[in-house]
Structures are given as structure tokens and as C-alpha cells.
Amino acid sequence: MPSDIKIPALGESVAGGQIAKWHFKEGDYVKTGDILLTLETDKVAAEVTAETSGVLHIGNQAGDDVEVGGVVGSIDESAAAPAAKAEAAKPAPAAAAPAAAAAPAPAAKAEEKPANVTEFKVVPKPEAAPAPAPAAKAAPAPEGRVTRKKMSPLRKKIADQLVSAQRTAAILTTFNECDMTNVMELRSKLQDSFVKKNGVKLGFMSFFIKAVVEALKAVPQINVRVEGEEIVQQHYFDIGVAVGTERGLIVPVLRDADQKSFADLEKDILGYAAKAKEGKIQVSDLTGGVFTISNGGVYGSLLSTPIINPPQSAILGMHSIQQRPMAINGQVVIRPMMNLALSYDHRVVDGKEAVTFLIRVKDCIENPARMLVGA
């Protein structure tokens, strides 16, 4: 009797999702533990594996919405493994031997020519290749010049969150810029020994995470969230880092960033990047952050107004580093500058607090040695 393929429980509050991809075709033989399909939910991508071996029969197709507990296909356990079919097909090469033996036949015909006939070698004119059939005109797309596709659960979730943030929070953005000279020089000076000791590169993001932690300590009014009519003050520093993936934007959270070294933070970032690429990010990886950092600079963004990640009260936007002329000590010098943007919920964060926070981040980046010694 065929074994049903059911959508397993996917975590709290996840009722279902959308089939993103089948990893096998109809009629393929699958083994216990094989990844059958990838299911996309509004939080994570989950993989459904085979619980038994047999021939796969697909019910729901890629793009279909399915619910937890729903049957999306079956596995016929009574079907033979492909190895048995391969054994039955082995004699086939031997059958080709007689055909090979008959190959000299054309040579025997050549000997039948009369000896007194002068032979003229005539090179036959190659037959003209048949004119290619006129290419069939591509059938017009049903939708004309547009293509429609279903919005994925994650994309719908992102859309709902962004619209909700715009609708429920009083979002305001303040800007500043920071001189990246000292961070870049320190990073270049320490890079070789850092990689040798820790096995990972020292990036800019760990500096900004540390700077944000210092700023949250200096301005705790930023480290709050709104719950109904209450303001909840948070005394921990779980920092989210926005990551763009093929599925959309996700924000994995680096836990207790205040207690971690630069190396620990870089390893956490690389670990999340690998999990995101493999589609193995879990719901627990994305929840509980108190503040988010978004780096649009990796895509070339010069300036932006990032949107708050609810229920957080603020988000920091990093941007491209540009060589710009700056007036320093009465002289014009070229410095690597980065624009910074802090979007905040004006319902609970005042302008003075937001500006003070951003200036503290700027000060930490421009004087990175202070973060290393805790000054």
C-alpha cells in the first residue's frame, strides 16, 4: 500500500506554506531520508524528507499552497529499486556484436567490378541539406507582455510587516556620516593575524554591531518595544542583521552581542549566511531581536530610509563607502565616508535620543580602539 507524504508540523503559529520545489520527478525512485521537496512558509523554508523507499507519485505541484498534515503525494513501497532494472538491461550491449560483424559487407561489393572497366573516381555532389523549416512563431504569452507568479509566503509576510510598520509606527529618520579611515586602517593592520587565529575575516559588520551595543547602553530609550499601551524596556542586546536571500529579506538575530568577541560575531554572521543559502534558517533564528542593522551599501546604496522591523523601535542603515573631500583642521582632505541613517518610532523615541544614539555610533566607528579596550 502506498505511503502518504504529509506536510509535517513546522513550528508554532505556522499553519502551512507553499511548495517551492520538488527535488525528484514523478516516477523517480527515492530512498528513506531523501529530501523530497522544499516548503516555503512565511518564516522559513522547510525540507520534507522521505520516510520510506519506493517510487514517488506527486500530488500537489510546485506553487501549490498546502496545510500542515495535508497529503501532497505518495511513495509506492512495492516498486523495485532501480538497481534490479539495471541488471536486467545488462545483456543489451552483447546484442550489438552481430551488427558489428556485418560491417565489412560493402567491401565485398567493391570486388564485383569487372577488371577491364576503367574506373573513374567520381566525387558525388553532396546532397543539399534540406532547407530548415521556418521557425515557428512563439505563441503569445497568455498575459501579453507580462508574467504573473504567485507571491511566496515569505514575500507576503515581508509585505504585511512593512505595511504594518508604516501604518502603526510614527517613523522618522535622522542622518549622519562617519569617517571610515580608522576602522579601515585597523582592519587592514589586524586582518592577517585575525584570520590566522580565528579562521574568519574581520569585516565591517562586527564593528557596527559593537558600536550599536555601545550606543544602546548609552541611550537605553532606543532599546524598547511597544506592547499595547505599555513600553517594554529591554536589558539585553540581541542584534538582528538584515540579509538578502533568493527568497527575500530575512533578519537573523545574533544573541547577546554584548558578550561576544569580534570573532564570535563574524562566525555567527557566516553561519547564518550559510544556513540562509541552504534554506535551513529556523524560526528561532529570526525572532527576539531588539534592534536591526541593514547594510544597503553592499548593493551600492548611497542613502536610504530603512523601515523599522516590528516590534523594534529603531533600525540602523549602513551605506556605500565613498571617497569624499572633507574639511579637517582647516584643510581639505579626501576621506572614505559612509552615510548612516537611523529610522525610529517617534511614539516612544524622541529626536534628541535618536540623534544622540547615532552620534554615539559615529564616535565608536571613528574611534574603534575605544571599543576594543572598552573606553
Steps between C-alpha positions, in 0.01 A plus 500: 500500500646844410635713784360853513731803494363743758600855587653482850451748783715804423510678832276715710251718309595349161186346349636421154700631209568479131687224316808677364660203323484123456851350501386186312274439201184292476597133489849545643624247753572663837668369812424553866644834608509655152385863488177485300392863492568845638207672667501877533315658790465860613794445735739237368559244227448143623606174339274194492685169489395150394399273788529188285649380169308448178365669189385859538153612395448877515166647597535873556728691264756773562321826579205329671397614848484215750410463867676320783384137495393518135592217261704624202600169344586139574782244483430154358707270720421193289690633196841347427816702551666622177800270559288197410397662171864575417593130539226398258628744241865384508483245205404781262861593399571137389214511252684766305791263414339333191434840350868585538599175325291589196686825446746370225209429257551818291862398432384170344285690250797700382678179384217418252607776253622360157882513466494655144294802599699816541400650828437867525482638847190708520462713803130508567352840542391530857133506535370839580398519858128536528395855554432560863138516580387851575517559870163479654387824646496491875151488628410827664509486876155472651562818696642695206826670596487420869558190709303430813615283786363433842649699786693268731395472865823670611451787257140541621621501860764764419240712324257475791769591753621801303150633447419437866811689610410797280141498622552452875829677575591868469819442302753776475858482368808694608828500305869539565829394343809333636863498397606139439875574493590361843281191469648419159857551622442289814328228300785491246763490775334215693354297213780244452542419870121501549445246221791285620363490854126475433461354151268781387554846356445816700217686329337836550175355635652383829624857563152638442338237721737592782435870436123445516534313830701789646239748372212296647676501836552876477142569384280222647185680381571349156498146641123483551195351334131587512249241621147639495509801731823397671863581423724200569860585590745231387823437688662260253667552164379255235584679175337410167698526178292531181607251232374494142433149365340352187181455703497856629625704793559318829638632830691236697577603857841496667431414865670687786718704266637692797662185636658386173837579349549636150597148389184350653284753318671437165456124543132545586447715189672242275300219660170674432605581142571130438169393656311757293665377179407140581146595602553377857422815696268420790224714648701528823786658302279791396313593817575701810727776366500840671661701218582445131792601277446513123797540264374637169857596418577150375259572213638848435243703693622848587208602723169350609228515764476145642167380638479379860476126561199468739476486797841671517520876536798581278719378213843612378572528129860469374594619151780502242843630592593793278820698466392858569676832566472594869609810688725384788704740713462773241612279209311316230589130500352196329343254745296177466157607624183301570151643539305365798121506543305427816126445459311500830149486642425855607220375727758378753830651385557874498716678247767588757538133595518388138765759408703422812488129416619555143783731610614231746510244216699749290745562785559126553568442131734796469686393816487119484782448749263616773272203435794262523604629842150583623560875526 
